[in-house]
């Protein structure tokens, strides 16, 4: 009688624990994360990115450290502020060139580059969760390594990544972008 009852008590608990492992990760309904590198032409600028501007022939207009402000703009000497959030580096370069044509420089030759990207975040079952500087080409594995590695409770087979408010299912080799939030879920058992 004891073993018969234990089937009804223990078996459902094991099922809950196994099913719970999937639901704790919260990844059942999340779509897979598409691989895309932040250093490609499609990267969109956002608050926290640091840029450099070179205006050839007009060093007074050049700047070695331009921050994309919290409101998504950049401030340029003499040329004022420009919206940067959501633009690619090439689109922003064109916008700066157009602004400088409006009475500052006759045929401006402009070059811009990203000095540093906005940070990414690692949460959950890692030894030191928090904010970390982004490096182009990062994967979930390198992000976890930057956060000190897994804790003993970490579920290491699948990860959650939130990008632009959308939750994705990721693997160890999934490429990250600046401002991504990586979540390492806990195992139930």
C-alpha atoms as one frame of an Amber mdcrd trajectory, in Angstrom:
protein
   0.000   0.000   0.000   2.862   2.374   0.799   4.514   2.030  -2.645   1.116
   2.404  -4.347   0.485   5.714  -2.555   3.975   6.950  -3.244   3.257   6.661
  -6.973   0.383   9.086  -6.633   2.330  11.481  -4.428   5.874  11.336  -5.832
   5.136  10.898  -9.559   3.159  14.153  -9.883   5.881  16.010  -7.986   8.502
  14.743 -10.438   6.290  15.794 -13.370   5.819  19.223 -11.851   9.559  19.516
 -11.302  10.397  18.452 -14.866   7.709  20.645 -16.428   8.643  23.411 -14.030
  12.176  23.402 -15.342  10.868  24.447 -18.752   8.430  27.017 -17.406  10.973
  28.488 -14.973  13.145  29.257 -17.950  10.061  30.990 -19.394  11.197  30.050
 -22.838   8.405  27.778 -24.062   6.666  30.462 -26.103   9.712  32.622 -26.884
  10.990  32.662 -30.440  14.594  31.704 -31.204  17.113  34.538 -31.227  18.281
  35.367 -34.721  22.025  35.776 -35.068  23.052  39.297 -36.000  26.235  41.102
 -35.134  26.138  44.582 -33.608  29.168  45.707 -35.571  27.381  45.227 -38.901
  25.812  47.936 -41.039  22.386  47.204 -39.499  23.369  48.188 -35.934  21.078
  50.917 -34.610  22.525  53.536 -32.293  21.041  54.191 -28.877  21.629  56.016
 -25.586  24.964  55.038 -24.083  26.868  54.613 -27.355  30.058  56.691 -27.654
  31.068  58.018 -31.060  33.916  59.889 -32.717  33.486  62.468 -35.470  36.162
  63.671 -37.851  35.425  66.570 -40.183  38.344  66.737 -42.595  39.597  70.296
 -43.059  37.630  71.559 -40.047  39.233  70.206 -36.854  37.164  72.610 -34.718
  34.067  70.610 -35.704  35.647  67.229 -34.974  35.014  65.474 -31.660  36.717
  62.452 -30.142  33.993  61.460 -27.665  30.358  62.114 -28.499  27.820  60.452
 -26.217  24.372  59.496 -27.384  22.332  61.115 -24.615  19.400  59.567 -22.769
  17.009  61.482 -25.035  18.645  59.860 -28.089  20.462  62.919 -29.404  24.070
  63.936 -29.910  25.408  67.454 -29.375  27.826  68.852 -31.940  29.826  72.034
 -31.534  28.339  74.795 -33.722  25.975  72.355 -35.489  23.667  71.804 -32.499
  21.872  68.582 -31.630  20.859  65.722 -33.910  18.704  62.671 -33.324  20.887
  59.536 -33.253  18.738  56.815 -31.678  17.472  54.323 -34.219  19.914  55.403
 -36.927  22.752  53.333 -38.341  26.221  54.867 -38.225  26.011  55.579 -41.972
  22.633  57.305 -41.578  23.963  59.469 -38.744  27.084  60.318 -40.767  24.840
  61.471 -43.636  22.719  63.547 -41.222  25.849  65.213 -39.782  27.135  65.890
 -43.308  23.781  67.457 -44.276  23.733  69.616 -41.129  27.279  70.860 -41.797
  26.311  71.783 -45.371  23.739  74.210 -43.909  26.236  77.063 -43.606  29.186
  75.552 -41.736  31.341  73.757 -44.340  31.011  73.925 -48.137  31.561  70.266
 -49.048  32.108  68.468 -45.743  33.987  65.200 -45.706  32.795  63.463 -42.568
  33.835  60.222 -40.912  32.225  58.709 -37.829  32.979  55.600 -35.832  31.666
  53.863 -32.733  34.187  54.106 -29.898  32.200  51.991 -27.448  28.794  50.388
 -27.435  26.148  50.648 -24.736  26.394  47.859 -22.143  24.599  44.524 -21.933
  23.225  42.827 -18.808  23.464  39.327 -17.354  20.934  38.232 -14.726  19.941
  35.026 -13.004  22.153  32.100 -12.111  25.599  33.605 -12.704  28.179  34.381
 -10.054  28.227  38.159 -10.563  25.071  39.403 -12.304  25.095  42.963 -13.560
  26.018  45.371 -16.325  29.024  44.717 -18.585  30.665  46.555 -21.490  29.726
  45.153 -24.876  32.381  43.847 -27.263  31.413  43.125 -30.902  30.948  39.431
 -31.652  29.847  38.489 -28.129  27.875  35.303 -27.604  25.845  34.097 -24.635
  28.870  31.997 -23.589  31.192  35.009 -23.461  28.533  37.028 -21.613  28.203
  34.317 -18.954  31.997  34.135 -18.682  32.156  37.922 -18.148  29.612  37.479
 -15.342  31.854  34.986 -13.522  30.361  31.770 -14.907  27.371  29.695 -13.847
  26.223  29.062 -10.310  25.649  25.452  -9.264  21.880  25.955  -9.808  22.118
  27.210 -13.400  20.115  25.607 -16.187  22.827  25.594 -18.869  20.946  24.312
 -21.914  18.811  27.313 -22.847  18.858  30.994 -22.004  16.546  33.945 -22.244
  17.556  37.128 -24.037  15.450  40.272 -24.013  16.152  42.585 -26.936  14.169
  45.761 -27.553  11.465  44.536 -25.174  11.012  41.170 -26.940  11.937  37.900
 -25.200  13.898  35.304 -27.174  15.134  31.761 -26.602  18.916  31.569 -27.003
  21.706  29.000 -27.025  25.347  29.309 -25.965  26.376  30.434 -29.460  23.652
  33.061 -29.958  25.140  36.447 -30.853  24.351  39.348 -28.570  23.860  43.046
 -29.182  24.356  46.037 -26.912  21.530  46.580 -24.435  20.560  42.871 -24.505
  19.533  41.313 -21.193  20.709  37.698 -20.815  18.851  35.617 -18.219  20.313
  32.341 -16.982  17.435  30.363 -15.431  17.682  28.089 -12.384  17.198  24.345
 -12.413  14.356  23.035 -10.299  16.127  19.845  -9.283
